[in-house]
């Protein structure tokens, strides 16, 4: 398929340096670009990618709540059976790529929805977010299934007009006026006002953000007219991204699609994407239903009087931005950081891990990560890790960690198989330790030098040995930088042991 520009199109001009600097130099946009690049580059490598994504989400409390709410929508809650209370479980349930794309969309909303030009920004965000859902749907059913670039490319193809709406609103308004007058196409109008087309601007922004080439190339515009079957994945991605953008604009139209528009869409993309009328209708229905389910789960309503409230239109997903504000009041924490509702969080974690085991398709590392996350969030620890026996090097080594400076601390959290310190004694006696004050002489004298060096500020911590049929496999460790005088009451201790017991059963040979 020839994807070159149509001869009647004006040649693309490079984006003017001052414009790009003004857009990308804004502190919020710069931070957004850094975050986007970091999430886009996460790769779902066996376990490392899932852990890195979980840690990234957990580092932002608002993002954590949004991902968990998404996982508890009716569409996914039915599959889970029980409430989803950990990000690790959400990733397992929704899929790595879905959570990754959803996190990117939520980051866009959080950064830009509070712009002074909220109405214009809302319009462009609606288009971007809906296009992302279309791209995800096509990736699920199309020729190259599981291709996350389709959803991400569809989301960011609209980044040029989105940032112009937020930061250069007069120019955005002038472009809209030219298009409304019927004298210019959108690209012609943006090129006339900005000196470069919206498409070129979007590509330049992604380049500035160092987004990988497959995604940046996917947002390139296509020639007009009927498209032929793409030759290979890169061309397919460009077709899907273009299709997603057009579908989003159609669904956003007040009162639903105009007569003949869907037929025109089918004529242009039908052959290239292998779509017939019924398949197109299914794609549109799935996108609409997904949006409505999401709004229902968030207890949000579309804007009053907006056409998007109609069944044939696009729900106002931008109200997701208010999610954190509508979250139930925080239960509060002790001075140590431990939540007052630790018991409820631990109980939910026990139920969730039990459900994961009962489902029978969760990998061992997913169970370990879910247990660790429950301890980390449910008890309000500063740092938490799981340390497992490494037979190749004859040491116990940290494998997964959450919390402040987790990568650095995890790298140093290693100790020999034999010893007489607190950690070895805990494993030798299969004794769960819940230390409220690590400064007491009894505890301090049992701490090994490597721990005092690596975590000199640990003031309270827990150690949960993993001993299976007499074999010492490793332990869970989690700490705080303050003492925890409230301690761990019997009901919480029982739940912690029940949480560990779920994992012990999974580790026990059949």
C-alpha positions as CSV (number, residue, x, y, z in Angstrom):
1,X,0.0,0.0,0.0
2,X,1.3,3.4,-0.9
3,X,1.1,5.6,2.2
4,X,2.7,8.6,0.7
5,X,1.0,12.0,0.9
6,X,-1.7,12.6,-1.7
7,X,-0.4,14.9,-4.5
8,X,-2.9,17.6,-3.6
9,X,-1.7,17.8,0.0
10,X,0.7,20.6,0.9
11,X,4.2,19.4,1.8
12,X,4.6,19.1,5.5
13,X,6.6,21.8,7.1
14,X,8.8,21.3,10.2
15,X,7.5,22.6,13.5
16,X,8.8,26.0,14.4
17,X,11.3,25.7,17.3
18,X,9.8,28.5,19.5
19,X,6.3,26.8,19.3
20,X,7.7,23.4,20.2
21,X,9.7,24.9,23.0
22,X,6.7,26.8,24.4
23,X,4.5,23.7,24.3
24,X,7.0,21.1,25.7
25,X,8.9,23.6,27.9
26,X,5.9,24.0,30.2
27,X,6.7,22.4,33.5
28,X,3.6,20.2,33.6
29,X,3.9,19.2,30.0
30,X,7.6,18.4,30.5
31,X,6.8,16.2,33.5
32,X,4.0,14.6,31.4
33,X,6.5,13.8,28.7
34,X,8.9,12.2,31.1
35,X,6.2,10.1,32.7
36,X,4.8,9.0,29.3
37,X,8.2,8.0,28.0
38,X,8.8,6.0,31.1
39,X,5.5,4.1,30.9
40,X,5.7,3.5,27.2
41,X,9.1,1.9,27.5
42,X,8.0,-0.6,30.1
43,X,8.1,-4.0,28.5
44,X,6.1,-7.0,29.7
45,X,9.0,-9.3,30.2
46,X,7.9,-12.3,32.1
47,X,7.8,-10.7,35.6
48,X,10.0,-7.7,35.6
49,X,7.7,-5.6,33.4
50,X,4.6,-6.4,35.5
51,X,6.4,-5.5,38.7
52,X,7.8,-2.2,37.2
53,X,4.3,-1.2,36.0
54,X,2.8,-2.1,39.4
55,X,5.4,-0.1,41.2
56,X,4.9,2.9,38.9
57,X,1.2,2.9,39.5
58,X,1.6,2.4,43.3
59,X,3.9,5.4,43.4
60,X,0.9,7.7,42.6
61,X,-2.0,7.3,45.0
62,X,-4.5,8.8,42.6
63,X,-3.4,6.6,39.7
64,X,-3.6,3.6,42.0
65,X,-7.2,4.3,42.9
66,X,-8.2,4.8,39.2
67,X,-6.6,1.6,38.1
68,X,-8.3,-0.3,40.9
69,X,-11.7,1.2,40.1
70,X,-11.2,0.2,36.5
71,X,-10.5,-3.3,37.5
72,X,-13.7,-3.4,39.6
73,X,-16.0,-2.3,36.7
74,X,-18.7,-4.9,35.9
75,X,-16.9,-6.0,32.8
76,X,-13.8,-7.2,34.8
77,X,-15.3,-7.7,38.3
78,X,-17.4,-10.6,36.8
79,X,-14.2,-12.3,35.8
80,X,-12.5,-11.7,39.2
81,X,-15.4,-12.9,41.3
82,X,-14.2,-10.9,44.3
83,X,-13.2,-7.2,44.6
84,X,-9.8,-6.3,43.2
85,X,-7.7,-4.7,45.9
86,X,-4.1,-4.8,44.5
87,X,-2.6,-3.3,41.4
88,X,-0.8,-6.6,40.9
89,X,-4.1,-8.3,40.6
90,X,-5.5,-5.6,38.4
91,X,-2.6,-6.1,35.9
92,X,-3.2,-9.8,36.0
93,X,-6.9,-9.3,35.4
94,X,-7.0,-6.5,32.8
95,X,-3.7,-7.4,31.1
96,X,-0.4,-5.6,31.1
97,X,-1.0,-3.6,27.9
98,X,-4.5,-2.5,29.0
99,X,-3.3,-1.2,32.3
100,X,-0.4,0.5,30.6
101,X,-2.6,2.3,28.1
102,X,-5.1,3.2,30.8
103,X,-2.4,4.7,32.9
104,X,-1.2,6.8,30.0
105,X,-4.8,8.0,29.3
106,X,-5.3,8.9,33.0
107,X,-2.0,10.8,33.1
108,X,-3.2,12.9,30.1
109,X,-6.4,13.7,31.9
110,X,-4.8,14.6,35.2
111,X,-2.3,16.9,33.5
112,X,-4.5,18.8,31.1
113,X,-8.1,18.8,32.4
114,X,-7.5,21.8,34.7
115,X,-6.4,24.0,31.9
116,X,-8.1,27.4,31.8
117,X,-9.5,26.5,28.4
118,X,-11.2,23.5,29.8
119,X,-14.0,23.2,27.2
120,X,-11.6,23.0,24.3
121,X,-9.3,20.7,26.1
122,X,-12.2,18.4,27.0
123,X,-13.1,18.1,23.4
124,X,-9.6,17.0,22.3
125,X,-9.2,14.7,25.3
126,X,-12.5,13.0,24.5
127,X,-11.3,12.4,21.0
128,X,-7.9,11.0,22.2
129,X,-9.3,8.8,24.9
130,X,-12.1,7.3,22.7
131,X,-9.5,6.7,19.9
132,X,-7.4,4.8,22.4
133,X,-10.3,2.5,23.2
134,X,-11.0,1.9,19.5
135,X,-7.3,1.1,19.0
136,X,-7.5,-1.3,21.9
137,X,-10.5,-3.0,20.4
138,X,-8.9,-3.3,17.0
139,X,-5.8,-4.8,18.6
140,X,-8.0,-7.3,20.3
141,X,-9.7,-8.5,17.2
142,X,-7.5,-7.4,14.2
143,X,-4.8,-9.0,12.1
144,X,-2.1,-8.2,14.7
145,X,-3.6,-9.1,18.0
146,X,-2.1,-7.8,21.3
147,X,-0.4,-4.9,19.5
148,X,-0.3,-2.2,22.3
149,X,1.1,0.4,19.9
150,X,-2.4,0.6,18.3
151,X,-4.0,1.9,21.5
152,X,-1.0,4.1,22.5
153,X,-0.6,5.6,19.0
154,X,-4.3,6.3,18.8
155,X,-4.2,8.1,22.1
156,X,-1.3,10.3,21.2
157,X,-2.0,11.1,17.6
158,X,-4.2,14.0,19.0
159,X,-1.5,15.3,21.3
160,X,-0.7,18.3,19.0
161,X,-4.2,19.9,19.0
162,X,-4.6,18.9,22.6
163,X,-1.5,20.9,23.7
164,X,-2.5,23.8,21.4
165,X,-6.0,23.9,23.0
166,X,-4.4,24.0,26.5
167,X,-1.5,26.4,25.8
168,X,-2.2,28.4,22.6
169,X,-6.0,28.7,22.7
170,X,-6.3,31.7,20.4
171,X,-4.5,29.8,17.7
172,X,-6.7,26.8,18.4
173,X,-9.8,28.9,18.0
174,X,-8.5,30.4,14.7
175,X,-7.8,27.0,13.3
176,X,-11.4,25.9,14.3
177,X,-12.8,29.0,12.6
178,X,-11.1,28.2,9.3
179,X,-12.3,24.6,9.4
180,X,-15.9,25.7,10.3
181,X,-16.0,28.1,7.4
182,X,-15.3,25.3,5.0
183,X,-12.3,26.9,3.4
184,X,-9.7,24.7,4.9
185,X,-9.2,21.1,6.0
186,X,-7.9,20.6,9.5
187,X,-4.3,20.1,8.4
188,X,-4.5,23.1,6.0
189,X,-5.9,25.3,8.7
190,X,-3.3,24.3,11.3
191,X,-0.5,24.7,8.8
192,X,-1.8,28.2,8.0
193,X,-2.1,29.3,11.6
194,X,0.8,27.4,13.2
195,X,3.2,27.1,10.3
196,X,2.9,23.3,10.5
197,X,0.1,20.8,10.4
198,X,-1.4,19.2,13.5
199,X,-0.1,15.8,12.4
200,X,3.5,17.2,12.0
201,X,3.2,18.9,15.4
202,X,2.1,15.6,17.1
203,X,5.0,13.8,15.6
204,X,7.4,16.4,16.7
205,X,6.1,16.3,20.3
206,X,6.4,12.5,20.5
207,X,10.0,12.9,19.1
208,X,10.7,15.5,21.8
209,X,9.4,13.0,24.4
210,X,11.6,10.2,23.0
211,X,8.6,7.9,22.3
212,X,9.7,4.8,20.4
213,X,9.7,5.0,16.6
214,X,6.9,2.3,16.0
215,X,4.5,4.5,17.9
216,X,5.7,7.8,16.4
217,X,5.5,6.4,12.8
218,X,2.0,5.0,13.5
219,X,0.5,8.5,13.8
220,X,1.6,9.6,10.3
221,X,-1.5,10.6,8.2
222,X,-2.8,8.4,5.4
223,X,-3.8,9.5,1.8
224,X,-7.5,10.1,1.2
225,X,-9.8,7.6,-0.4
226,X,-10.1,3.9,-0.2
227,X,-7.2,2.1,1.5
228,X,-5.8,-1.2,0.4
229,X,-4.8,-4.1,2.6
230,X,-1.6,-3.1,4.6
231,X,1.6,-4.9,3.9
232,X,2.9,-5.7,7.4
233,X,2.4,-4.5,10.9
234,X,3.8,-0.9,10.6
235,X,1.3,-0.1,7.8
236,X,-1.5,-1.9,9.7
237,X,-0.8,0.3,12.8
238,X,-1.1,3.5,10.7
239,X,-4.4,2.4,9.3
240,X,-5.7,1.5,12.8
241,X,-4.6,4.7,14.3
242,X,-6.2,6.7,11.6
243,X,-9.4,4.7,11.8
244,X,-9.5,5.1,15.6
245,X,-9.3,8.9,15.3
246,X,-12.1,9.0,12.8
247,X,-14.3,6.7,14.8
248,X,-13.7,8.9,17.9
249,X,-14.8,12.0,16.1
250,X,-17.9,10.2,14.8
251,X,-19.0,8.9,18.2
252,X,-18.4,12.3,19.8
253,X,-20.8,14.0,17.4
254,X,-23.9,15.3,19.2
255,X,-27.0,13.3,18.2
256,X,-24.9,10.4,16.8
257,X,-23.3,9.8,13.4
258,X,-24.6,11.8,10.5
259,X,-26.3,9.8,7.7
260,X,-23.9,8.0,5.4
261,X,-20.9,8.6,7.6
262,X,-20.5,5.1,8.8
263,X,-20.9,3.8,5.2
264,X,-18.1,6.2,4.2
265,X,-16.0,4.9,7.0
266,X,-16.6,1.3,6.0
267,X,-15.7,2.1,2.3
268,X,-12.5,3.8,3.3
269,X,-11.2,1.2,5.9
270,X,-13.2,-2.0,5.2
271,X,-10.7,-3.7,3.0
272,X,-7.6,-2.5,4.9
273,X,-8.9,-3.7,8.2
274,X,-11.1,-6.6,7.1
275,X,-14.3,-5.0,8.4
276,X,-17.8,-5.6,7.2
277,X,-20.9,-3.8,8.4
278,X,-21.6,-6.1,11.3
279,X,-18.0,-6.1,12.5
280,X,-18.0,-2.3,12.4
281,X,-21.2,-2.2,14.4
282,X,-19.6,-4.5,17.0
283,X,-16.5,-2.3,17.3
284,X,-18.7,0.8,17.9
285,X,-20.9,-1.0,20.4
286,X,-18.0,-2.4,22.4
287,X,-16.4,1.0,22.6
288,X,-19.6,2.6,23.8
289,X,-20.4,-0.1,26.3
290,X,-16.9,0.0,27.7
291,X,-17.2,3.7,28.3
292,X,-20.6,3.4,29.9
293,X,-19.4,0.6,32.2
294,X,-16.5,2.8,33.3
295,X,-18.7,5.7,34.1
296,X,-21.1,3.5,36.0
297,X,-18.3,2.1,38.1
298,X,-17.1,5.6,38.9
299,X,-20.6,6.9,39.8
300,X,-20.1,9.7,37.3
301,X,-22.6,11.4,35.0
302,X,-22.0,13.0,31.6
303,X,-22.2,16.8,31.5
304,X,-25.7,18.2,31.7
305,X,-27.1,18.9,28.3
306,X,-24.2,17.4,26.4
307,X,-25.0,15.4,23.4
308,X,-22.6,12.7,24.5
309,X,-25.1,11.6,27.0
310,X,-27.2,10.1,24.2
311,X,-26.8,6.3,23.8
312,X,-25.4,6.9,20.3
313,X,-22.8,9.3,21.5
314,X,-19.6,9.3,23.5
315,X,-19.8,9.4,27.4
316,X,-17.8,12.1,29.0
317,X,-14.8,10.2,30.2
318,X,-13.1,13.3,31.4
319,X,-15.0,13.2,34.6
320,X,-12.4,10.5,35.5
321,X,-10.2,13.5,36.4
322,X,-12.4,14.1,39.4
323,X,-12.1,10.5,40.6
324,X,-9.6,11.2,43.3
325,X,-11.9,14.0,44.6
326,X,-14.9,11.7,44.8
327,X,-13.0,8.9,46.5
328,X,-14.3,8.0,49.9
329,X,-12.6,9.9,52.6
330,X,-9.3,8.5,53.5
331,X,-9.5,6.2,56.6
332,X,-6.5,7.9,58.2
333,X,-3.3,6.5,59.5
334,X,-1.4,6.1,62.8
335,X,1.6,8.2,63.3
336,X,3.7,5.3,62.0
337,X,1.9,5.4,58.6
338,X,-0.1,2.3,59.3
339,X,-3.7,2.7,58.0
340,X,-6.5,2.6,60.6
341,X,-8.3,0.1,58.4
342,X,-5.4,-2.2,58.1
343,X,-7.5,-5.2,59.1
344,X,-10.0,-4.5,56.2
345,X,-7.2,-4.2,53.7
346,X,-5.5,-7.4,54.9
347,X,-8.8,-9.3,54.7
348,X,-9.4,-8.1,51.2
349,X,-5.9,-9.2,50.2
350,X,-6.4,-12.6,51.7
351,X,-9.6,-13.0,49.7
352,X,-8.0,-11.8,46.6
353,X,-5.0,-14.1,46.8
354,X,-7.4,-17.0,47.6
355,X,-9.4,-16.2,44.5
356,X,-6.2,-16.0,42.3
357,X,-5.2,-19.5,43.6
358,X,-8.7,-20.9,43.0
359,X,-8.8,-19.6,39.5
360,X,-5.8,-21.7,38.8
361,X,-4.1,-19.6,36.1
362,X,-2.0,-17.2,38.2
363,X,1.7,-17.7,38.0
364,X,3.6,-18.1,41.3
365,X,5.3,-14.7,40.9
366,X,1.9,-13.0,40.5
367,X,0.8,-14.6,43.8
368,X,4.0,-13.4,45.5
369,X,3.7,-9.9,44.2
370,X,0.0,-9.7,45.3
371,X,0.9,-10.8,48.8
372,X,3.8,-8.3,49.0
373,X,1.7,-5.5,47.7
374,X,-1.1,-6.3,50.3
375,X,1.5,-6.1,53.1
376,X,3.0,-2.9,51.7
377,X,-0.2,-1.0,51.2
378,X,-2.3,-2.6,53.9
379,X,0.2,-2.0,56.6
380,X,1.6,1.3,55.4
381,X,5.3,0.2,55.1
382,X,8.1,2.4,53.8
383,X,9.8,-0.5,52.0
384,X,8.8,-4.1,51.4
385,X,10.5,-7.0,49.6
386,X,10.5,-10.7,49.2
387,X,13.8,-12.5,49.5
388,X,14.3,-15.9,48.0
389,X,17.0,-18.6,48.0
390,X,19.4,-18.4,45.1
391,X,21.0,-21.8,44.8
392,X,23.4,-20.6,42.0
393,X,25.1,-18.1,44.3
394,X,24.3,-19.7,47.7
395,X,22.6,-16.6,49.1
396,X,19.2,-15.2,49.8
397,X,18.4,-12.4,47.4
398,X,15.6,-9.9,47.1
399,X,13.5,-10.5,44.0
400,X,10.6,-8.0,44.1
401,X,10.3,-4.8,46.1
402,X,8.0,-1.9,46.6
403,X,8.6,1.5,48.3
404,X,11.1,4.3,48.5
405,X,14.4,3.7,46.6
406,X,13.2,0.1,46.1
407,X,15.6,-0.7,43.3
408,X,18.7,0.4,45.3
409,X,17.6,-1.3,48.5
410,X,16.6,-4.5,46.7
411,X,20.0,-4.7,45.1
412,X,21.7,-4.6,48.5
413,X,19.2,-6.9,50.2
414,X,21.2,-10.2,50.0
415,X,22.7,-12.4,52.7
416,X,24.3,-15.9,53.1
417,X,22.3,-19.1,53.5
418,X,23.7,-19.7,57.0
419,X,24.0,-17.4,60.0
420,X,22.9,-16.7,63.5
421,X,21.2,-13.3,63.1
422,X,17.6,-12.3,63.4
423,X,16.7,-13.3,59.8
424,X,18.2,-16.8,60.0
425,X,16.7,-17.4,63.5
426,X,13.3,-16.5,62.1
427,X,13.6,-19.0,59.3
428,X,15.1,-21.7,61.4
429,X,12.2,-21.4,63.9
430,X,9.6,-20.6,61.2
431,X,8.6,-17.7,63.4
432,X,6.8,-14.6,62.1
433,X,8.4,-11.5,63.7
434,X,6.5,-8.2,64.1
435,X,8.9,-5.7,65.6
436,X,7.3,-2.5,66.9
437,X,10.6,-0.9,67.9
438,X,13.9,-2.0,66.3
439,X,16.0,0.2,68.6
440,X,15.7,-2.1,71.6
441,X,18.9,-3.8,72.6
442,X,17.5,-7.3,72.1
443,X,16.6,-6.6,68.5
444,X,19.5,-4.3,67.6
445,X,22.1,-6.9,68.7
446,X,20.5,-9.5,66.4
447,X,20.5,-7.3,63.3
448,X,23.3,-8.3,60.8
449,X,25.8,-5.6,59.6
450,X,24.4,-5.7,56.1
451,X,21.0,-4.7,57.4
452,X,22.3,-1.9,59.6
453,X,24.2,-0.5,56.6
454,X,21.5,-0.9,54.0
455,X,18.5,0.2,56.2
456,X,20.0,2.2,59.1
457,X,16.8,4.2,59.6
458,X,14.5,1.2,59.9
459,X,12.7,1.6,63.2
460,X,10.0,-1.0,63.0
461,X,9.6,-4.0,60.7
462,X,8.2,-7.5,60.1
463,X,9.9,-10.7,59.0
464,X,7.7,-13.5,57.6
465,X,9.7,-16.7,56.8
466,X,8.8,-18.9,53.9
467,X,9.4,-22.4,55.1
468,X,7.9,-25.3,53.1
469,X,8.2,-28.9,54.4
470,X,11.2,-27.9,56.4
471,X,12.9,-26.2,53.5
472,X,13.9,-22.5,54.1
473,X,13.0,-20.8,50.9
474,X,13.2,-17.2,52.0
475,X,11.2,-14.5,53.7
476,X,9.1,-11.3,53.4
477,X,10.5,-8.2,54.9
478,X,8.9,-4.8,55.3
479,X,9.8,-1.8,57.4
480,X,9.0,1.8,58.5
481,X,11.3,4.7,59.5
482,X,9.3,5.3,62.8
483,X,8.3,3.0,65.6
484,X,4.8,1.5,65.6
485,X,3.6,1.6,69.2
486,X,0.1,0.5,68.0
487,X,1.7,-2.9,67.1
488,X,-0.1,-5.7,65.3
489,X,-3.2,-6.8,67.2
490,X,-4.2,-10.5,67.1
491,X,-6.8,-10.2,64.3
492,X,-4.3,-8.4,62.0
493,X,-1.6,-11.0,62.8
494,X,-3.9,-13.8,62.0
495,X,-4.7,-12.2,58.6
496,X,-1.0,-11.7,57.9
497,X,-0.4,-15.4,58.6
498,X,-3.4,-16.4,56.5
499,X,-2.0,-14.3,53.6
500,X,1.4,-16.0,53.9
501,X,-0.4,-19.4,54.3
502,X,-2.0,-18.9,50.8
503,X,1.5,-18.6,49.4
504,X,2.9,-21.5,51.3
505,X,0.2,-23.8,49.9
506,X,1.1,-22.6,46.4
507,X,4.8,-23.3,47.0
508,X,4.2,-26.8,48.5
509,X,4.8,-29.6,46.0
510,X,1.7,-31.6,45.0
